[in-house]
Amino acid sequence: MADALEFKNEITITTYNRGQYEKFTGVIQSANAETKMITFDVGKFMVSANIIVDVE
């Protein structure tokens, strides 16, 4: 994910939240180490790093 942030590569993440898996594809815009929140370029979508189970 660090490379994807640095080089603005598109990635697909899989999250697990409330008993459901969800996939999201986008480019990481920013990441906050303190809050563990990752912001993607599409619609300012934010996700907690704690619920990410896979990165492609």
mmCIF file of the N, C-alpha and C atoms, coordinates in Angstrom:
data_MODEL
# 
_entry.id   MODEL 
# 
loop_
_atom_site.group_PDB 
_atom_site.id 
_atom_site.type_symbol 
_atom_site.label_atom_id 
_atom_site.label_alt_id 
_atom_site.label_comp_id 
_atom_site.label_asym_id 
_atom_site.label_entity_id 
_atom_site.label_seq_id 
_atom_site.pdbx_PDB_ins_code 
_atom_site.Cartn_x 
_atom_site.Cartn_y 
_atom_site.Cartn_z 
_atom_site.occupancy 
_atom_site.B_iso_or_equiv 
_atom_site.pdbx_formal_charge 
_atom_site.auth_seq_id 
_atom_site.auth_comp_id 
_atom_site.auth_asym_id 
_atom_site.auth_atom_id 
_atom_site.pdbx_PDB_model_num 
ATOM 1   N N  . MET A 1 1  ? 0.818   -1.184 0.000  1.00 0.00 ? 1  MET A N  1 
ATOM 2   C CA . MET A 1 1  ? 0.000   0.000  0.000  1.00 0.00 ? 1  MET A CA 1 
ATOM 3   C C  . MET A 1 1  ? 0.863   1.250  0.000  1.00 0.00 ? 1  MET A C  1 
ATOM 4   N N  . ALA A 1 2  ? 2.041   1.181  0.609  1.00 0.00 ? 2  ALA A N  1 
ATOM 5   C CA . ALA A 1 2  ? 2.929   2.356  0.612  1.00 0.00 ? 2  ALA A CA 1 
ATOM 6   C C  . ALA A 1 2  ? 3.358   2.705  -0.810 1.00 0.00 ? 2  ALA A C  1 
ATOM 7   N N  . ASP A 1 3  ? 3.663   1.681  -1.617 1.00 0.00 ? 3  ASP A N  1 
ATOM 8   C CA . ASP A 1 3  ? 4.030   1.915  -3.019 1.00 0.00 ? 3  ASP A CA 1 
ATOM 9   C C  . ASP A 1 3  ? 2.859   2.492  -3.798 1.00 0.00 ? 3  ASP A C  1 
ATOM 10  N N  . ALA A 1 4  ? 1.671   1.977  -3.542 1.00 0.00 ? 4  ALA A N  1 
ATOM 11  C CA . ALA A 1 4  ? 0.475   2.475  -4.233 1.00 0.00 ? 4  ALA A CA 1 
ATOM 12  C C  . ALA A 1 4  ? 0.237   3.941  -3.905 1.00 0.00 ? 4  ALA A C  1 
ATOM 13  N N  . LEU A 1 5  ? 0.488   4.338  -2.675 1.00 0.00 ? 5  LEU A N  1 
ATOM 14  C CA . LEU A 1 5  ? 0.334   5.736  -2.278 1.00 0.00 ? 5  LEU A CA 1 
ATOM 15  C C  . LEU A 1 5  ? 1.394   6.601  -2.956 1.00 0.00 ? 5  LEU A C  1 
ATOM 16  N N  . GLU A 1 6  ? 2.638   6.150  -2.918 1.00 0.00 ? 6  GLU A N  1 
ATOM 17  C CA . GLU A 1 6  ? 3.738   6.933  -3.485 1.00 0.00 ? 6  GLU A CA 1 
ATOM 18  C C  . GLU A 1 6  ? 3.617   7.100  -4.998 1.00 0.00 ? 6  GLU A C  1 
ATOM 19  N N  . PHE A 1 7  ? 3.274   6.014  -5.699 1.00 0.00 ? 7  PHE A N  1 
ATOM 20  C CA . PHE A 1 7  ? 3.248   6.038  -7.158 1.00 0.00 ? 7  PHE A CA 1 
ATOM 21  C C  . PHE A 1 7  ? 1.857   6.254  -7.750 1.00 0.00 ? 7  PHE A C  1 
ATOM 22  N N  . LYS A 1 8  ? 0.857   6.471  -6.878 1.00 0.00 ? 8  LYS A N  1 
ATOM 23  C CA . LYS A 1 8  ? -0.527  6.715  -7.307 1.00 0.00 ? 8  LYS A CA 1 
ATOM 24  C C  . LYS A 1 8  ? -1.076  5.576  -8.172 1.00 0.00 ? 8  LYS A C  1 
ATOM 25  N N  . ASN A 1 9  ? -0.757  4.340  -7.766 1.00 0.00 ? 9  ASN A N  1 
ATOM 26  C CA . ASN A 1 9  ? -1.268  3.162  -8.466 1.00 0.00 ? 9  ASN A CA 1 
ATOM 27  C C  . ASN A 1 9  ? -2.678  2.837  -7.988 1.00 0.00 ? 9  ASN A C  1 
ATOM 28  N N  . GLU A 1 10 ? -3.507  2.359  -8.895 1.00 0.00 ? 10 GLU A N  1 
ATOM 29  C CA . GLU A 1 10 ? -4.848  1.926  -8.522 1.00 0.00 ? 10 GLU A CA 1 
ATOM 30  C C  . GLU A 1 10 ? -4.746  0.572  -7.832 1.00 0.00 ? 10 GLU A C  1 
ATOM 31  N N  . ILE A 1 11 ? -5.465  0.418  -6.730 1.00 0.00 ? 11 ILE A N  1 
ATOM 32  C CA . ILE A 1 11 ? -5.485  -0.844 -6.006 1.00 0.00 ? 11 ILE A CA 1 
ATOM 33  C C  . ILE A 1 11 ? -6.930  -1.241 -5.724 1.00 0.00 ? 11 ILE A C  1 
ATOM 34  N N  . THR A 1 12 ? -7.093  -2.517 -5.421 1.00 0.00 ? 12 THR A N  1 
ATOM 35  C CA . THR A 1 12 ? -8.392  -3.028 -4.977 1.00 0.00 ? 12 THR A CA 1 
ATOM 36  C C  . THR A 1 12 ? -8.212  -3.553 -3.569 1.00 0.00 ? 12 THR A C  1 
ATOM 37  N N  . ILE A 1 13 ? -9.034  -3.056 -2.663 1.00 0.00 ? 13 ILE A N  1 
ATOM 38  C CA . ILE A 1 13 ? -8.993  -3.540 -1.281 1.00 0.00 ? 13 ILE A CA 1 
ATOM 39  C C  . ILE A 1 13 ? -10.268 -4.309 -0.983 1.00 0.00 ? 13 ILE A C  1 
ATOM 40  N N  . THR A 1 14 ? -10.129 -5.272 -0.109 1.00 0.00 ? 14 THR A N  1 
ATOM 41  C CA . THR A 1 14 ? -11.278 -5.999 0.407  1.00 0.00 ? 14 THR A CA 1 
ATOM 42  C C  . THR A 1 14 ? -11.372 -5.683 1.889  1.00 0.00 ? 14 THR A C  1 
ATOM 43  N N  . THR A 1 15 ? -12.552 -5.268 2.312  1.00 0.00 ? 15 THR A N  1 
ATOM 44  C CA . THR A 1 15 ? -12.776 -4.963 3.718  1.00 0.00 ? 15 THR A CA 1 
ATOM 45  C C  . THR A 1 15 ? -13.778 -5.958 4.298  1.00 0.00 ? 15 THR A C  1 
ATOM 46  N N  . TYR A 1 16 ? -13.718 -6.117 5.610  1.00 0.00 ? 16 TYR A N  1 
ATOM 47  C CA . TYR A 1 16 ? -14.684 -6.945 6.321  1.00 0.00 ? 16 TYR A CA 1 
ATOM 48  C C  . TYR A 1 16 ? -15.255 -6.102 7.442  1.00 0.00 ? 16 TYR A C  1 
ATOM 49  N N  . ASN A 1 17 ? -16.557 -5.850 7.353  1.00 0.00 ? 17 ASN A N  1 
ATOM 50  C CA . ASN A 1 17 ? -17.210 -4.991 8.335  1.00 0.00 ? 17 ASN A CA 1 
ATOM 51  C C  . ASN A 1 17 ? -18.631 -5.471 8.554  1.00 0.00 ? 17 ASN A C  1 
ATOM 52  N N  . ARG A 1 18 ? -18.980 -5.643 9.802  1.00 0.00 ? 18 ARG A N  1 
ATOM 53  C CA . ARG A 1 18 ? -20.345 -6.060 10.175 1.00 0.00 ? 18 ARG A CA 1 
ATOM 54  C C  . ARG A 1 18 ? -20.791 -7.335 9.444  1.00 0.00 ? 18 ARG A C  1 
ATOM 55  N N  . GLY A 1 19 ? -19.867 -8.293 9.341  1.00 0.00 ? 19 GLY A N  1 
ATOM 56  C CA . GLY A 1 19 ? -20.186 -9.584 8.763  1.00 0.00 ? 19 GLY A CA 1 
ATOM 57  C C  . GLY A 1 19 ? -20.224 -9.625 7.252  1.00 0.00 ? 19 GLY A C  1 
ATOM 58  N N  . GLN A 1 20 ? -19.771 -8.564 6.580  1.00 0.00 ? 20 GLN A N  1 
ATOM 59  C CA . GLN A 1 20 ? -19.814 -8.525 5.129  1.00 0.00 ? 20 GLN A CA 1 
ATOM 60  C C  . GLN A 1 20 ? -18.451 -8.151 4.553  1.00 0.00 ? 20 GLN A C  1 
ATOM 61  N N  . TYR A 1 21 ? -18.112 -8.808 3.437  1.00 0.00 ? 21 TYR A N  1 
ATOM 62  C CA . TYR A 1 21 ? -16.922 -8.451 2.678  1.00 0.00 ? 21 TYR A CA 1 
ATOM 63  C C  . TYR A 1 21 ? -17.334 -7.470 1.586  1.00 0.00 ? 21 TYR A C  1 
ATOM 64  N N  . GLU A 1 22 ? -16.515 -6.443 1.367  1.00 0.00 ? 22 GLU A N  1 
ATOM 65  C CA . GLU A 1 22 ? -16.761 -5.484 0.293  1.00 0.00 ? 22 GLU A CA 1 
ATOM 66  C C  . GLU A 1 22 ? -15.445 -5.199 -0.411 1.00 0.00 ? 22 GLU A C  1 
ATOM 67  N N  . LYS A 1 23 ? -15.501 -5.032 -1.736 1.00 0.00 ? 23 LYS A N  1 
ATOM 68  C CA . LYS A 1 23 ? -14.321 -4.675 -2.523 1.00 0.00 ? 23 LYS A CA 1 
ATOM 69  C C  . LYS A 1 23 ? -14.467 -3.246 -3.010 1.00 0.00 ? 23 LYS A C  1 
ATOM 70  N N  . PHE A 1 24 ? -13.343 -2.555 -3.047 1.00 0.00 ? 24 PHE A N  1 
ATOM 71  C CA . PHE A 1 24 ? -13.315 -1.181 -3.519 1.00 0.00 ? 24 PHE A CA 1 
ATOM 72  C C  . PHE A 1 24 ? -12.039 -0.977 -4.321 1.00 0.00 ? 24 PHE A C  1 
ATOM 73  N N  . THR A 1 25 ? -12.161 -0.343 -5.477 1.00 0.00 ? 25 THR A N  1 
ATOM 74  C CA . THR A 1 25 ? -11.011 -0.050 -6.325 1.00 0.00 ? 25 THR A CA 1 
ATOM 75  C C  . THR A 1 25 ? -10.844 1.453  -6.455 1.00 0.00 ? 25 THR A C  1 
ATOM 76  N N  . GLY A 1 26 ? -9.609  1.914  -6.287 1.00 0.00 ? 26 GLY A N  1 
ATOM 77  C CA . GLY A 1 26 ? -9.325  3.339  -6.406 1.00 0.00 ? 26 GLY A CA 1 
ATOM 78  C C  . GLY A 1 26 ? -7.858  3.639  -6.195 1.00 0.00 ? 26 GLY A C  1 
ATOM 79  N N  . VAL A 1 27 ? -7.540  4.918  -6.174 1.00 0.00 ? 27 VAL A N  1 
ATOM 80  C CA . VAL A 1 27 ? -6.182  5.392  -5.944 1.00 0.00 ? 27 VAL A CA 1 
ATOM 81  C C  . VAL A 1 27 ? -6.142  6.062  -4.574 1.00 0.00 ? 27 VAL A C  1 
ATOM 82  N N  . ILE A 1 28 ? -5.166  5.690  -3.764 1.00 0.00 ? 28 ILE A N  1 
ATOM 83  C CA . ILE A 1 28 ? -5.041  6.271  -2.433 1.00 0.00 ? 28 ILE A CA 1 
ATOM 84  C C  . ILE A 1 28 ? -4.634  7.734  -2.567 1.00 0.00 ? 28 ILE A C  1 
ATOM 85  N N  . GLN A 1 29 ? -5.400  8.601  -1.946 1.00 0.00 ? 29 GLN A N  1 
ATOM 86  C CA . GLN A 1 29 ? -5.098  10.025 -1.963 1.00 0.00 ? 29 GLN A CA 1 
ATOM 87  C C  . GLN A 1 29 ? -4.230  10.399 -0.759 1.00 0.00 ? 29 GLN A C  1 
ATOM 88  N N  . SER A 1 30 ? -4.562  9.832  0.408  1.00 0.00 ? 30 SER A N  1 
ATOM 89  C CA . SER A 1 30 ? -3.779  10.099 1.610  1.00 0.00 ? 30 SER A CA 1 
ATOM 90  C C  . SER A 1 30 ? -3.985  8.979  2.615  1.00 0.00 ? 30 SER A C  1 
ATOM 91  N N  . ALA A 1 31 ? -3.051  8.905  3.559  1.00 0.00 ? 31 ALA A N  1 
ATOM 92  C CA . ALA A 1 31 ? -3.151  7.929  4.644  1.00 0.00 ? 31 ALA A CA 1 
ATOM 93  C C  . ALA A 1 31 ? -2.686  8.603  5.926  1.00 0.00 ? 31 ALA A C  1 
ATOM 94  N N  . ASN A 1 32 ? -3.427  8.397  7.006  1.00 0.00 ? 32 ASN A N  1 
ATOM 95  C CA . ASN A 1 32 ? -3.106  8.993  8.283  1.00 0.00 ? 32 ASN A CA 1 
ATOM 96  C C  . ASN A 1 32 ? -2.714  7.882  9.252  1.00 0.00 ? 32 ASN A C  1 
ATOM 97  N N  . ALA A 1 33 ? -1.447  7.839  9.636  1.00 0.00 ? 33 ALA A N  1 
ATOM 98  C CA . ALA A 1 33 ? -0.946  6.781  10.518 1.00 0.00 ? 33 ALA A CA 1 
ATOM 99  C C  . ALA A 1 33 ? -1.556  6.857  11.914 1.00 0.00 ? 33 ALA A C  1 
ATOM 100 N N  . GLU A 1 34 ? -1.855  8.046  12.386 1.00 0.00 ? 34 GLU A N  1 
ATOM 101 C CA . GLU A 1 34 ? -2.414  8.198  13.736 1.00 0.00 ? 34 GLU A CA 1 
ATOM 102 C C  . GLU A 1 34 ? -3.836  7.653  13.837 1.00 0.00 ? 34 GLU A C  1 
ATOM 103 N N  . THR A 1 35 ? -4.674  7.997  12.854 1.00 0.00 ? 35 THR A N  1 
ATOM 104 C CA . THR A 1 35 ? -6.069  7.552  12.889 1.00 0.00 ? 35 THR A CA 1 
ATOM 105 C C  . THR A 1 35 ? -6.285  6.252  12.131 1.00 0.00 ? 35 THR A C  1 
ATOM 106 N N  . LYS A 1 36 ? -5.275  5.812  11.384 1.00 0.00 ? 36 LYS A N  1 
ATOM 107 C CA . LYS A 1 36 ? -5.339  4.605  10.548 1.00 0.00 ? 36 LYS A CA 1 
ATOM 108 C C  . LYS A 1 36 ? -6.449  4.702  9.500  1.00 0.00 ? 36 LYS A C  1 
ATOM 109 N N  . MET A 1 37 ? -6.693  5.917  9.011  1.00 0.00 ? 37 MET A N  1 
ATOM 110 C CA . MET A 1 37 ? -7.697  6.133  7.972  1.00 0.00 ? 37 MET A CA 1 
ATOM 111 C C  . MET A 1 37 ? -7.011  6.367  6.636  1.00 0.00 ? 37 MET A C  1 
ATOM 112 N N  . ILE A 1 38 ? -7.556  5.739  5.602  1.00 0.00 ? 38 ILE A N  1 
ATOM 113 C CA . ILE A 1 38 ? -7.035  5.864  4.243  1.00 0.00 ? 38 ILE A CA 1 
ATOM 114 C C  . ILE A 1 38 ? -8.108  6.525  3.393  1.00 0.00 ? 38 ILE A C  1 
ATOM 115 N N  . THR A 1 39 ? -7.730  7.567  2.671  1.00 0.00 ? 39 THR A N  1 
ATOM 116 C CA . THR A 1 39 ? -8.659  8.299  1.819  1.00 0.00 ? 39 THR A CA 1 
ATOM 117 C C  . THR A 1 39 ? -8.362  7.969  0.368  1.00 0.00 ? 39 THR A C  1 
ATOM 118 N N  . PHE A 1 40 ? -9.418  7.633  -0.373 1.00 0.00 ? 40 PHE A N  1 
ATOM 119 C CA . PHE A 1 40 ? -9.290  7.323  -1.795 1.00 0.00 ? 40 PHE A CA 1 
ATOM 120 C C  . PHE A 1 40 ? -9.795  8.491  -2.623 1.00 0.00 ? 40 PHE A C  1 
ATOM 121 N N  . ASP A 1 41 ? -9.366  8.541  -3.870 1.00 0.00 ? 41 ASP A N  1 
ATOM 122 C CA . ASP A 1 41 ? -9.667  9.669  -4.751 1.00 0.00 ? 41 ASP A CA 1 
ATOM 123 C C  . ASP A 1 41 ? -11.125 9.747  -5.177 1.00 0.00 ? 41 ASP A C  1 
ATOM 124 N N  . VAL A 1 42 ? -11.824 8.654  -5.197 1.00 0.00 ? 42 VAL A N  1 
ATOM 125 C CA . VAL A 1 42 ? -13.200 8.625  -5.689 1.00 0.00 ? 42 VAL A CA 1 
ATOM 126 C C  . VAL A 1 42 ? -14.155 9.040  -4.577 1.00 0.00 ? 42 VAL A C  1 
ATOM 127 N N  . GLY A 1 43 ? -14.742 10.202 -4.718 1.00 0.00 ? 43 GLY A N  1 
ATOM 128 C CA . GLY A 1 43 ? -15.740 10.657 -3.760 1.00 0.00 ? 43 GLY A CA 1 
ATOM 129 C C  . GLY A 1 43 ? -15.237 10.837 -2.349 1.00 0.00 ? 43 GLY A C  1 
ATOM 130 N N  . LYS A 1 44 ? -13.930 11.033 -2.200 1.00 0.00 ? 44 LYS A N  1 
ATOM 131 C CA . LYS A 1 44 ? -13.325 11.198 -0.867 1.00 0.00 ? 44 LYS A CA 1 
ATOM 132 C C  . LYS A 1 44 ? -13.694 10.043 0.063  1.00 0.00 ? 44 LYS A C  1 
ATOM 133 N N  . PHE A 1 45 ? -13.751 8.841  -0.490 1.00 0.00 ? 45 PHE A N  1 
ATOM 134 C CA . PHE A 1 45 ? -14.073 7.628  0.263  1.00 0.00 ? 45 PHE A CA 1 
ATOM 135 C C  . PHE A 1 45 ? -12.977 7.358  1.282  1.00 0.00 ? 45 PHE A C  1 
ATOM 136 N N  . MET A 1 46 ? -13.360 7.152  2.541  1.00 0.00 ? 46 MET A N  1 
ATOM 137 C CA . MET A 1 46 ? -12.401 6.860  3.609  1.00 0.00 ? 46 MET A CA 1 
ATOM 138 C C  . MET A 1 46 ? -12.683 5.480  4.184  1.00 0.00 ? 46 MET A C  1 
ATOM 139 N N  . VAL A 1 47 ? -11.602 4.782  4.529  1.00 0.00 ? 47 VAL A N  1 
ATOM 140 C CA . VAL A 1 47 ? -11.742 3.458  5.122  1.00 0.00 ? 47 VAL A CA 1 
ATOM 141 C C  . VAL A 1 47 ? -10.696 3.309  6.229  1.00 0.00 ? 47 VAL A C  1 
ATOM 142 N N  . SER A 1 48 ? -11.073 2.595  7.270  1.00 0.00 ? 48 SER A N  1 
ATOM 143 C CA . SER A 1 48 ? -10.149 2.313  8.365  1.00 0.00 ? 48 SER A CA 1 
ATOM 144 C C  . SER A 1 48 ? -9.239  1.157  7.961  1.00 0.00 ? 48 SER A C  1 
ATOM 145 N N  . ALA A 1 49 ? -7.952  1.310  8.204  1.00 0.00 ? 49 ALA A N  1 
ATOM 146 C CA . ALA A 1 49 ? -6.994  0.243  7.892  1.00 0.00 ? 49 ALA A CA 1 
ATOM 147 C C  . ALA A 1 49 ? -7.286  -1.012 8.711  1.00 0.00 ? 49 ALA A C  1 
ATOM 148 N N  . ASN A 1 50 ? -7.967  -0.865 9.819  1.00 0.00 ? 50 ASN A N  1 
ATOM 149 C CA . ASN A 1 50 ? -8.276  -1.997 10.699 1.00 0.00 ? 50 ASN A CA 1 
ATOM 150 C C  . ASN A 1 50 ? -9.231  -3.012 10.067 1.00 0.00 ? 50 ASN A C  1 
ATOM 151 N N  . ILE A 1 51 ? -10.000 -2.601 9.071  1.00 0.00 ? 51 ILE A N  1 
ATOM 152 C CA . ILE A 1 51 ? -10.987 -3.529 8.485  1.00 0.00 ? 51 ILE A CA 1 
ATOM 153 C C  . ILE A 1 51 ? -10.529 -4.070 7.118  1.00 0.00 ? 51 ILE A C  1 
ATOM 154 N N  . ILE A 1 52 ? -9.343  -3.679 6.656  1.00 0.00 ? 52 ILE A N  1 
ATOM 155 C CA . ILE A 1 52 ? -8.827  -4.179 5.371  1.00 0.00 ? 52 ILE A CA 1 
ATOM 156 C C  . ILE A 1 52 ? -8.295  -5.588 5.568  1.00 0.00 ? 52 ILE A C  1 
ATOM 157 N N  . VAL A 1 53 ? -8.785  -6.519 4.747  1.00 0.00 ? 53 VAL A N  1 
ATOM 158 C CA . VAL A 1 53 ? -8.347  -7.909 4.852  1.00 0.00 ? 53 VAL A CA 1 
ATOM 159 C C  . VAL A 1 53 ? -7.530  -8.365 3.647  1.00 0.00 ? 53 VAL A C  1 
ATOM 160 N N  . ASP A 1 54 ? -7.556  -7.607 2.545  1.00 0.00 ? 54 ASP A N  1 
ATOM 161 C CA . ASP A 1 54 ? -6.790  -7.990 1.356  1.00 0.00 ? 54 ASP A CA 1 
ATOM 162 C C  . ASP A 1 54 ? -6.535  -6.753 0.492  1.00 0.00 ? 54 ASP A C  1 
ATOM 163 N N  . VAL A 1 55 ? -5.378  -6.740 -0.169 1.00 0.00 ? 55 VAL A N  1 
ATOM 164 C CA . VAL A 1 55 ? -5.016  -5.654 -1.093 1.00 0.00 ? 55 VAL A CA 1 
ATOM 165 C C  . VAL A 1 55 ? -4.491  -6.301 -2.361 1.00 0.00 ? 55 VAL A C  1 
ATOM 166 N N  . GLU A 1 56 ? -5.034  -5.864 -3.499 1.00 0.00 ? 56 GLU A N  1 
ATOM 167 C CA . GLU A 1 56 ? -4.587  -6.378 -4.799 1.00 0.00 ? 56 GLU A CA 1 
ATOM 168 C C  . GLU A 1 56 ? -4.063  -5.233 -5.628 1.00 0.00 ? 56 GLU A C  1 
# 
